[in-house]
Amino acid sequence: MLIIGLSGTNLSGKGTVREIIEKSFKTHSTSLSDILREDLKQKGIEPTRDALIAYGNELRKNKGSDILARRTSEKLEKQAQAQDFDIALFDSVRNITEIEFLKKRYGGRFKFLFVDAPVEIRYKRSLSRARAGEHQTSFEQFKKIDDIESGKTGEAHVQQLVKCKEAADIVIINKGTTEELEEKVVSVLKEYLK
């Protein structure tokens, strides 16, 4: 079984890549963000994007930067134990320590895929998407949030998308059509599954 870690910048098409993998291969998917959503729900906190980011950073700071990868891998292994999958997919990997944990745990079976798109394209996508907990921002505000999520603050416990992209086995730049994106993703993963 191939183990895929998946990450990407905001509105790069990471969710679409996950859907492509799930429909194209026998896949068991889980998301590191699911842990955050479950915890916030138990605390009675609405899982807005800002709440997820803040709580994720808090957990990494207090319990180790790889806490989400540790908890999610335990959960996935229990769920996938008795079933036969081509791919086990870890979505929403956002810290370099999470990647290091998954590489150590799964060895050569683990590949890390990062999805990106030019910031101007991602900003245009933000204007057309209306998701609960998100509000319209100016391009300058969007870039500022992007810088924070990219890990340019240098803190170890926060999201580190720049470092994640640098550590990726596969980087897919999504600036075309969904069909073009699907062709790239399926082609790359078929090679790893050979």
N, C-alpha and C positions, 0 to 999 in steps of 0.2 A: 504494500500500500504506500502510495506517495503522500507525504505530509506537506501541505502548502500553508505557509503563513501569508496573509494578505493585508496590505496596507495601501494607503494613498492619501493624497491631499484632498481637502474638502472639495466636493463636487467634481472630482477627477473622473468619476465613473466607476469607482470601486464597487459600489453596490451592483452595478450592471455586470461587472466582471464576475462577481460572486454568482449572480443568476446564470450567467453563461456557463460557468463551471458546473453548477448544479444540474443544468438541463443537458449538458453534453457528456457528463461522466457520472458514474455511480459514486455519489458524494455524500459524506456525512459532514455537515457544517455546524460550526459553533462560532460564537463571537465573544471576544474578550469583553465587549461592551454589554453582553447579556448579563454578566456577573454584576456589573454596575447597576443595570436596570433592576435586577432582582433585589439587590441590597437597598436601593433607593425606594423601591416599592414597599419593602418591609418597614422603612423609616417614615413612610407617608410623604415622600418628597417626589414631586413631578419630575420625570426623567427628561428634562429639557437638555439641549445640547450643552448649555453652560453648566448645568448641574452635573452631567455626566463627566465633563472635563475636570471640573473642580474636585469631584469625589474620586475620580481615577487618580488624579495627582496626589490627593490626600492619602489614598491607600498605598500608592507607590512610596510616598515619603515615610509612612509609618510602618509598613510591613515589607518593604523591599521593592525595588523597581521591577522585579519579575513576578510579583504577586498575582497579577491577572493571568499571566501565562501558566503559572503553577496551578491555580484553581481551575482554569479552563481545561488544561490537559487532563487533569484528574477526572473532570466531568465527562469529557469526550471519550476517554478510554473506557469508562464504565458503560456509556451509552453504545459505543461502537464494538464492544468486546465480542459479542456473539454474531456480528454481521460481517458480510463481505463487501468491502468498499474499494474502489479504485483510488479514491482520494479522501483524505481527512483534511478538512479546511478550517484553519484558524483565522477568522476575520478580525479586523480592527486591532492588529498589532501596531503599537505606536511608540514603543520605547526600545532602544537598542538592547537593553538587558533582557527584554522579552524574547527577542530574536536569539540572543546567545543561549538562553535557557532552552528554547525549542531545538536549536541546533545540537546542543549537548544531549538532550533527551532522546532525539530521534536520529541523530547521526546523518549519514548520507541519504536517508529517505526524505530529509527535510529540505525544501526549497522555498525561498522567500520571494514573493512577487509584489512589486510596488507599482501602483498606477498613478500617473501624473498627467497634467494638462497645463498649458500656459495659463497664468493667473488671469489674464484678460478673458479667456474663454470660460474659466470657472466662475468669474464674477458675473458674466452674462447669464450663465446657468442659474446663479443664485437669484437673479432678478425674476426669472420665470418659475422658480420653485417656491411654493408657499407651504412651509412645514411648520407645524406647531412648535412654539418655543424659539423660532428664529424670526428675526425682523430684518427689514431692508436696511442696508448700510450703504454708505458711499464707497467708492472704489478704494479710497485711502483707508477707510475703516476696515474694509475687507482685507487689504494687504497687511494691515497691522495685526489683525487676528491671525492671519496666515503665518506671519512671522513668529507669533507666540506659539502656535501649534507646531511649527517647524522645529522648535527647540532652540531658537537663536538666543534664548536667555541664558543658556549654558547650565541650567539646573539638571541634576541627574534624575529626579523623580517625575519630571513633566513629559509631555509628548515630545518626541524627538524625530520628527518626520524627515529632516535633512539627513540625519545619521542612518535612519532606516533605509532611505533611498540609496545611500552609499553602500549599505550592506546587502542590498538586494541581489539575488541571483538573476532575476528577470525584472527589467523596467519596461513598462508599456506606456507609451505616450498616447493619450486618447484625445486626438484633435480632429478626428474624422467621424464617420458614420458608425452606428451601432453594428452594422454588418462588418465593417472593416475591423472594429474592435473584436468582434467574435472570431473572425478569421485569425487574428493575431494570437488570441488567448488559446484557442483550440489547437492551433499549429504548435505552439510552444509546449503545451502540456502533453500533447501526443508524443513529442520527442522524449520527454522525461519519463513517460510511462512505458516506453519500448523496453 
